[in-house]
Amino acid sequence: MADIFFCEITDNTLLTDAVYSVTVSGKKLAEETSPGQFLHIKCGHSRILRRPISVCNVEGDKITFVFEVKGEGTKWLAKRKPGHILNILGPLGNGFKMPDGKLLIVGGGLGTPPMLFAAKSAKQKATAILGFRDKSRIILTDEFKAVCDEVYITTDDGSAGIGGAVTKPLEKLLATGEYKAVLSCGQLLMQKAVAKICEKYNVKSMVSLEERMGCGVGACLVCACAILDNKGEITMSRACMDGPVFNAADVVWQDD
């Protein structure tokens, strides 16, 4: 159940030139957080809107989240040091329901961090495919290798790992028939491509949609997305409350 927590920062680490990993301490928040959920963090006293950031990992009473500095709010957050207290609303949203069988975990760019918690929570060791623009943006590979059976890295420019999109190794792995479901997070075009390949191989796919959010509690409707209901009719759902995780087969993708 979502609540406001005042959590102390225990670590703030720069991962790349603008991506930070922050860990806070909060026993009750850690206990209530599931893979795929997010936190709504107050970034300074003068900013009314909180910043939604997915949970990267939970370890004991420690919660880690990873974010990129994009504006004044995240710039403020990046400057917080260990010992600073953060005002956090959470956990929010519906996360991943871990299915039985071998899972394929797919993360793209800043959609990679929340997939670490998902991989760690799988019922058996999962396989991960992590896609990045180039080698300078690669993050969390050691953490994924610690909890996954195999980890594949792709880069758009071929500067590290497999050159090209995550769909290249994804299709080869699904063709083996070994995997029961695919869990993913990343840009919409990537997730649409992942969902189409999963459909081709008749493998269940769950996607965490990266929609813009305002209030985080379903009031502002900024994060509305088109979803098919149980009658097959299009309805507008709120990613912050009804998601951010949806069955990919229910998502009405753009241009569909």
C-alpha positions as CSV (number, residue, x, y, z in Angstrom):
1,M,0.0,0.0,0.0
2,A,1.4,3.4,-1.0
3,D,2.4,5.7,1.8
4,I,4.9,8.6,2.3
5,F,8.3,7.5,3.7
6,F,11.2,9.5,4.8
7,C,14.2,7.5,3.8
8,E,17.9,8.2,4.4
9,I,20.3,8.0,1.4
10,T,23.1,5.5,2.1
11,D,24.8,5.6,-1.3
12,N,24.9,7.9,-4.4
13,T,27.0,6.6,-7.2
14,L,27.6,8.0,-10.7
15,L,27.3,5.2,-13.2
16,T,27.8,7.2,-16.5
17,D,28.2,10.9,-17.3
18,A,24.5,11.6,-16.3
19,V,23.1,8.4,-14.8
20,Y,23.1,7.9,-11.0
21,S,22.3,5.0,-8.7
22,V,20.9,6.0,-5.3
23,T,20.2,3.7,-2.4
24,V,18.0,4.6,0.5
25,S,17.2,2.8,3.7
26,G,13.6,2.0,4.5
27,K,12.5,-1.3,6.0
28,K,8.7,-1.0,5.5
29,L,9.1,0.5,2.0
30,A,11.5,-2.3,1.0
31,E,9.1,-5.0,2.4
32,E,6.2,-3.6,0.4
33,T,7.9,-3.1,-3.0
34,S,7.6,-5.5,-5.9
35,P,9.4,-5.8,-9.2
36,G,8.1,-3.3,-11.7
37,Q,6.8,-0.8,-9.2
38,F,8.1,2.8,-9.0
39,L,8.7,5.5,-6.4
40,H,7.5,9.1,-6.6
41,I,10.2,11.2,-5.1
42,K,10.0,14.8,-4.0
43,C,12.9,16.7,-5.4
44,G,13.3,19.9,-3.5
45,H,10.8,22.0,-1.5
46,S,9.9,24.4,-4.4
47,R,8.9,21.7,-6.9
48,I,5.3,20.6,-6.6
49,L,5.5,17.5,-8.9
50,R,7.4,14.5,-7.7
51,R,9.7,12.5,-10.0
52,P,8.6,8.9,-10.8
53,I,11.6,6.5,-10.8
54,S,11.4,2.7,-11.1
55,V,12.9,0.5,-8.4
56,C,16.1,-1.1,-9.5
57,N,16.7,-3.4,-6.6
58,V,15.7,-4.3,-3.0
59,E,18.2,-5.8,-0.7
60,G,17.1,-6.2,3.0
61,D,16.0,-2.8,4.1
62,K,17.8,-1.0,1.2
63,I,16.0,0.2,-2.0
64,T,18.0,1.3,-5.0
65,F,16.8,3.3,-7.9
66,V,18.6,4.5,-11.0
67,F,17.9,7.7,-13.0
68,E,19.3,10.1,-15.6
69,V,19.7,13.8,-15.0
70,K,17.3,15.5,-17.4
71,G,15.9,18.6,-15.6
72,E,16.1,20.6,-12.5
73,G,14.4,18.0,-10.3
74,T,16.7,15.1,-11.2
75,K,19.7,17.5,-11.1
76,W,18.7,18.3,-7.5
77,L,18.4,14.6,-6.7
78,A,21.8,13.8,-8.2
79,K,23.4,16.2,-5.7
80,R,22.0,14.6,-2.6
81,K,24.6,12.9,-0.4
82,P,24.5,10.0,2.0
83,G,22.7,11.1,5.1
84,H,20.2,13.2,3.3
85,I,16.5,12.3,3.9
86,L,14.3,11.9,0.8
87,N,10.5,12.3,0.9
88,I,9.2,9.2,-1.1
89,L,5.7,8.3,-2.0
90,G,5.4,4.6,-2.8
91,P,5.5,1.9,-3.8
92,L,3.2,2.8,-6.7
93,G,1.8,0.9,-9.7
94,N,1.3,-2.7,-10.6
95,G,4.5,-4.6,-11.2
96,F,5.5,-7.9,-12.8
97,K,3.7,-11.1,-11.8
98,M,6.5,-13.7,-11.9
99,P,5.3,-16.7,-14.1
100,D,6.6,-20.2,-13.8
101,G,9.3,-21.5,-16.1
102,K,12.4,-19.9,-17.7
103,L,12.2,-16.2,-18.3
104,L,13.8,-13.8,-20.7
105,I,14.4,-10.4,-19.3
106,V,14.8,-7.5,-21.8
107,G,15.9,-4.0,-20.8
108,G,16.6,-1.1,-23.1
109,G,18.6,2.0,-22.0
110,L,17.1,3.5,-18.8
111,G,14.5,0.7,-19.0
112,T,17.3,-1.6,-17.9
113,P,17.5,-0.8,-14.1
114,P,14.0,-2.0,-13.1
115,M,14.6,-5.3,-14.9
116,L,17.4,-6.2,-12.4
117,F,14.8,-6.5,-9.6
118,A,12.6,-8.6,-11.9
119,A,15.5,-10.9,-12.9
120,K,16.4,-11.3,-9.2
121,S,12.8,-12.2,-8.3
122,A,12.4,-14.9,-11.1
123,K,11.5,-18.3,-9.8
124,Q,14.6,-19.8,-11.6
125,K,17.6,-18.1,-13.1
126,A,16.6,-15.9,-16.0
127,T,18.4,-14.9,-19.2
128,A,18.9,-11.1,-19.8
129,I,19.2,-9.1,-22.9
130,L,20.3,-5.5,-22.3
131,G,20.4,-3.0,-25.1
132,F,22.2,0.4,-25.1
133,R,23.0,3.1,-27.7
134,D,26.8,2.6,-27.3
135,K,29.4,1.2,-24.9
136,S,29.6,4.4,-22.9
137,R,26.0,4.0,-21.8
138,I,26.2,0.4,-20.6
139,I,25.2,0.0,-16.9
140,L,24.6,-2.8,-14.3
141,T,26.1,-5.7,-16.3
142,D,27.9,-7.1,-13.3
143,E,24.7,-6.9,-11.2
144,F,22.8,-8.8,-13.9
145,K,25.5,-11.4,-14.3
146,A,25.3,-12.1,-10.5
147,V,21.6,-13.1,-10.7
148,C,21.1,-14.4,-14.3
149,D,22.0,-17.6,-16.1
150,E,23.2,-15.6,-19.2
151,V,23.5,-12.0,-20.1
152,Y,23.6,-10.6,-23.6
153,I,24.6,-7.0,-24.3
154,T,23.6,-5.2,-27.5
155,T,24.6,-1.8,-28.8
156,D,23.0,0.2,-31.6
157,D,26.4,1.2,-33.0
158,G,28.2,-2.2,-32.4
159,S,30.8,-0.7,-30.1
160,A,30.2,-3.5,-27.5
161,G,28.5,-6.8,-27.4
162,I,26.1,-7.7,-30.3
163,G,25.7,-4.9,-32.8
164,G,22.1,-3.9,-33.4
165,A,18.8,-4.1,-31.5
166,V,17.8,-6.4,-28.7
167,T,15.5,-8.2,-31.1
168,K,18.4,-9.9,-32.8
169,P,19.4,-12.2,-29.8
170,L,15.7,-12.2,-28.6
171,E,14.5,-14.0,-31.8
172,K,17.3,-16.6,-31.7
173,L,16.6,-17.4,-28.0
174,L,12.9,-17.7,-28.4
175,A,13.4,-20.0,-31.4
176,T,14.9,-22.6,-29.0
177,G,11.5,-23.0,-27.3
178,E,13.2,-22.8,-23.9
179,Y,11.5,-19.7,-22.6
180,K,8.0,-19.4,-21.1
181,A,7.7,-15.6,-20.9
182,V,9.4,-12.4,-21.7
183,L,9.5,-9.4,-19.4
184,S,10.7,-6.0,-20.8
185,C,11.1,-2.3,-20.2
186,G,12.4,0.4,-22.5
187,Q,11.3,2.7,-25.2
188,L,7.9,2.0,-26.8
189,L,9.3,1.2,-30.3
190,M,11.6,-1.4,-28.7
191,Q,8.8,-2.9,-26.6
192,K,6.5,-3.1,-29.6
193,A,9.2,-5.0,-31.5
194,V,9.7,-7.3,-28.6
195,A,6.0,-7.9,-28.3
196,K,5.7,-8.8,-32.0
197,I,8.5,-11.4,-31.8
198,C,6.9,-12.9,-28.7
199,E,3.6,-13.1,-30.6
200,K,5.4,-14.8,-33.5
201,Y,6.7,-17.5,-31.2
202,N,3.6,-17.7,-29.0
203,V,5.4,-16.7,-25.9
204,K,3.7,-14.6,-23.2
205,S,5.1,-11.0,-23.0
206,M,4.7,-8.5,-20.2
207,V,5.8,-4.9,-20.8
208,S,6.5,-2.0,-18.4
209,L,5.4,1.1,-20.3
210,E,7.6,4.2,-20.0
211,E,4.8,6.8,-20.0
212,R,5.2,10.4,-18.8
213,M,3.6,10.9,-15.4
214,G,2.4,13.8,-13.4
215,C,0.7,13.0,-10.2
216,G,1.5,9.3,-10.0
217,V,-1.8,8.4,-8.4
218,G,-4.2,8.4,-11.4
219,A,-5.7,11.9,-11.1
220,C,-4.0,13.9,-13.8
221,L,-4.4,11.3,-16.7
222,V,-1.0,12.4,-18.3
223,C,0.0,8.7,-18.4
224,A,-3.2,7.4,-20.2
225,C,-2.5,4.6,-22.7
226,A,-4.7,2.6,-24.9
227,I,-5.3,-1.0,-23.7
228,L,-7.7,-3.7,-24.7
229,D,-10.2,-4.7,-22.0
230,N,-11.5,-8.3,-21.4
231,K,-14.1,-7.8,-24.1
232,G,-11.5,-6.8,-26.7
233,E,-12.6,-3.1,-26.7
234,I,-10.1,-0.2,-26.5
235,T,-10.1,1.6,-23.2
236,M,-7.8,4.2,-21.8
237,S,-5.8,3.0,-18.8
238,R,-3.5,4.8,-16.4
239,A,0.1,3.6,-16.5
240,C,0.7,4.8,-12.9
241,M,-2.2,2.8,-11.4
242,D,-3.3,0.1,-13.9
243,G,0.3,-0.5,-14.9
244,P,3.0,0.3,-15.6
245,V,3.2,-3.4,-16.3
246,F,0.7,-4.7,-18.9
247,N,0.2,-7.9,-20.8
248,A,1.8,-7.0,-24.2
249,A,-1.1,-8.6,-26.1
250,D,-3.5,-6.1,-24.5
251,V,-1.5,-3.0,-25.5
252,V,-2.7,-1.0,-28.5
253,W,0.6,-0.1,-30.1
254,Q,0.9,3.1,-32.2
255,D,0.2,2.4,-35.9
256,D,-1.6,-0.9,-35.0
